[in-house]
């Protein structure tokens, strides 16, 4: 019997009046498993109703016992101060059994394995075997040594954020929230103010979260967003840490959506003198990929917010040593930058900055008759125009940049000069959204419009590039690439992607990786920048941030004693270490293989002729696995 009740739903982008309608009762065994409540075992304090299904139950409740102090077994400095606090959720360090961890730094006679610099987030409703080496928000924010927490993001649930700080010191942590909701009528801004203040008076603010400061980013572009997703943690033990990731700071994004996290090493205080809050000096003496260059580019990015907003953070971070960082920063700020000549900036944003970074990377040698493959995987595709001009001539051209490959030492395989890559774009279809853990509910975070004539033309020229997110789909033809074998699947078929990755594989076997990037930036001109105008000027609308890695960053200084060292990066499935069956025999070469945790299976499966990308502004009458239909009131 059809259930006629509609579930009103606030989408993560607050854009669509979506009704998800029940057409049948979901399976009894799945009701608790796929609920939007906090994970089993989460402790609750009193909470005010939000009306938001992603924020957990709205009814008030009280703890009927004195909560256990998690930090009794560890020393905390400074001393803990207690004060009354607004009601929030408290998440224990684990909601179920501890997650298994793969071994780190395995080294054989000739092979050294290094775990992935990128990590997937834990998926609540997948088994432990699918959550090996994954990261929870509690793992990042639950350390009682944190004294200052800077949060850069697009969407925030303040109760959710504060609930993941160590419960015994969260009152003492100075929390800075940098957001882009500058309009007074902006619903995101209203939500933030209401969550922080309860009422909108200073008296209420003092009662609620006196240790939170809301900072509005400079937003000069009407179509721009503050989309960057970064945390900067300053610690009591004189270390700092930078975390760049893909998730909004809301429960929905950290539950059943596929996300990625890059965490810097703990950064010690520098032994050298500080540059204070002055503008960073020229990066010309720093190689792209070095810790010094990463620090310079991060400081330049933070300077773009303005001295009054992030000046304190810049001054603080200048004290720390970034030399252990193995990554390049690729970011965007709202700006207009002129390319070429003496007026070109030292630090470039958007696709020009990405192109410059990729141009410094020596890619692997591709066998004759083969081509490298670049896979773009995003959760949103904006309007790119009715022709493919920007996509191919601007963005794909930037992604094709590479330094010349080195001399091949293999006498067996002949090598060809550098070739232009083959491009693929991974984006889920409506069927993949229907079958995801959260069904249609997760589709509100995945965006591409297909209804208008202009949008249909864009879909038509992008269709040859489109590949499925899930690995358990049928190939479009017997001659096309077949679905990945079990050994090359990522375990995220049912976890809808909010992650954004850009990866270049050396050849069509997709066994070796030339470079990989995790970023907040989707496929849009607002994020990456438009094509240069007649004055060679590139316009960027949004704030974005990401990290780029490649194999040579892990090359030991001077190599290993008695050996020449070769470095490769290889896909890692279901864990952070790559799976190497055996090392190459012969010779004295030491091989280092860096894993790259894959969020999708290889090779990706191309769309069939009748496949279409998911569109969050369309309506879908076919029920998802939970028996829900999707109705936006539109087409």
Protein Blocks (a to p, Z undefined) as FASTA:
>chain_A
ZZfbdcddddfklmaccddddfbdcdfklmmmmmcbdcehiacdddddehiaknopfbdc
ddfbdcddfklmpccddddddddddddddddfbfbdcdddddehiacfkbccdddfbdcd
ddfkbcfklmgoiacfklmmmpmkbmbdcdddfbdcfklmmmmpcfklmmmpccddddfb
lbfklmklmmmmmmmnopacfklmmmmmmmbccdddddfbfkbccfbccdddddfkopac
ddddfbdcbfklmmmpccdddddddddddfbdcehjadcddfklpcghiaklmmmmmmmm
mmmnopklmmmmmmmmmmpccklpgcdddddddddddeehjklcfbdghjllmmmmmmmp
ccddddehiacddddddfbdcdebjbfklmmmmmmmmmmgccdddddfbfkbccdddddd
ddddddddfklmmmmmnlmmlmmmpccdfkbmmlmmmmmmmmmmpccfblbbcdfbfkbc
cdddfklcghlmmmccfbdcddddfblnopacfbdcddfbdcdfklnopaddfkopacdf
bdcddddddfklmpcehiaehiacdddddddehiabdcdfbaceeijbdcdddddddfbd
cddddddfkbccddfkbccfbdcfkopacdehiZZ
